[in-house]
Structure formats: structure tokens, C-alpha cells
Amino acid sequence: MSTIEQALAKNQASKQSEQQATEKPKSAIEIAVKPEPSEPMTDPGDILASAPEKAAVISKVEHPKGEANVINLDLKKLAQNDYIVPENIEDNRILKEEFRQVKRKLLNNAFGAVASTLTHPNLIMITSARPDEGKTYIAINLALSIALEQDKTVLLVDSDVLKPSILREFGAKQRSGLIEYLLSKNKSVSDIIYHTNIDNLKIIPAGSPHHLSNELLASERMAILASELSTRYPDRIVIFDSPPLLGVTETPVLARLMGQALIAVEENKTSLNDVYQANALLHDELAKGLILNKAIHSQKELYGYYGYGYGKN
């Protein structure tokens, strides 16, 4: 039995023994990632203690290219919908702690010793087995959490082109983005990257609907874009909010352009069979993991529980 299967089995057993709780926060609490070669998995507490962070500063300076290249995020709406925002440091302390645990593993894979074993280690796909299992919520909060880092920038790409939701969650209007770039050889990457009113966070929207949206994700131009995004700014993390794995044949193709992948698993909804099938569609060279979402905790379990396994058998 692989360690991912063990983590799933352990989680299944723990859910049966837990008492029903009165609070149900959105949580990201279980992740399986590829370890560094020949080194033991670092204790999360040790990683956390040594991790420098700052509160993200809201940009006051207009982007040189003008307001058309800036997306102003509705920070009040984000806070109301349980997203991490700079002004609410204390209000979302537990949420920040949970995503801090997750991002440390991803950053370690992207820039640590294991990075040399991955293709495009700073490109991270957030996906799920089926629709509506919380992957967009996880993708946005990971991006917001990484934007708190002192020496990293993060680019959030809405690649769920059939069901885009990044701009809606941010309270922003539709802009041209990924689809327009993939359709036109005259567009450059800089034409579709938007600054935001949060320092260190940039966005590529999905763009306008198109009848070949999913097919474009498997195109050669998409492969060229992924390579450019990975190498253009080597200190940047690029997070792709991607389509589900089951039922969208282009998602596994897109995964081959990534270095890391997280499968969102909704507690009490996602079946184990779906998780196994989704995991099987991801190639073995990925640093891949599971992230449990919408989990039930008691009042005593303020920081949730964390289980770690490895993406490969």
C-alpha cells in the first residue's frame, strides 16, 4: 500500500471516530508531498519556526502601464468569504497557520534540494477529482499566503477555462487572459499578467469563453507559456487553478507541464475511488499530494491535524 493510500485509510478511520462538531471552517489540513532525496522529512514545527514572513503591503503606487493593467481585489469580500487578507492578521490566524503549513512544503519542493529532480518545480497545479470540491478556495488562499513572503512573488493563473471563478471570487470584472493568449500569437505574456492591490500577487485570468477552451490547454502554445512562466522569474511561484482530473482529458496533459500538484479532497464528499483514479492520472515525476478541505474540527482542535505521505509508491 502506498503512503498516499495509508494517509487516506488513516483519515477514513479518524473520521469514523470523531464526534460531530459544531463548527465547520474551511480547512486545508492534509498534504502529501515529494520528500528531499536522502533526507528525512523535516518536522513542520521546525520549518515554521525558521520561515521569514511579513504582512503583505497594499500597493499605493499605480502600475506604470496604467489602471488597465491593475486588478483591484475586494479585500472586504475576501475576508467575509474566509480568505487570507493582510488587514485581518488576527481574525484569520488559524486559517493562516493551516496554509502556512501547506505552503512550506510546496516552497521547499520548489526551491530546496528536491527542485533539481522536478521539471518546472515552481509551477503548482491545484485540482480535484470532481467539480466543486474546493480547489479554487485552496488555490486563492495559497496564493494569498505565499504573497506574505518577503522574497517571493506569486502568480495565480485561472486555467479552469470552462468554469473560471478567480475574478468572481476577487470581486473583479472579466478581463482578457489565458484564452486570448493561447488563441493569438501576437499577444505576449505581459499582456495578460495583471498587478493587484496586494504586493507580490499577480493574476492571469481565464479570459473569454471559447468552444476550444479545454483543447487549448493541451496546445503547444500552452507548453511554451508554462516554460516561460517557470523560467522568466525563477523566484516566483505560479499557481494554476486547474480543471478537475476526472472527465476533463486535457487536465492530465496540463499536469505534465507542472512540477507539483495538489488534489483537493472534500471531507465526507469525495470518494476514495475518485481520489485513487485522479491520482493515477498524474504522472510519477510530479511532487503530488492530497489536501483535505472543508473538514470538521472541534473547538479544541484549533490548528486541525496534519498527515504527511509521499506521492510516489
Protein Blocks (a to p, Z undefined) as FASTA:
>chain_A
ZZklmmmmmmmmmmmmpccdfbdcdddfbdcddddehiacddfklmmmmpccddddddfb
dcfkbjklpccddfklmmmnopacfklmmlmmmmmmmmmmmmmmmmmmmmmmklmmpghk
lbccdddfbehiopmmmmmmmmmmmmmpmkbccddddfblklgcklmmnopacdddfkmm
mmpmkbcfklmpccdfbehiacddebjcdfklmmmmmpmklmmmmmmmmmmmmmbccddd
dddfbhpaklmmmmmmpmbdcddddehkacfklmmmmmmmpcfkbccddddehiacdfkl
mnopaddddfbZZ
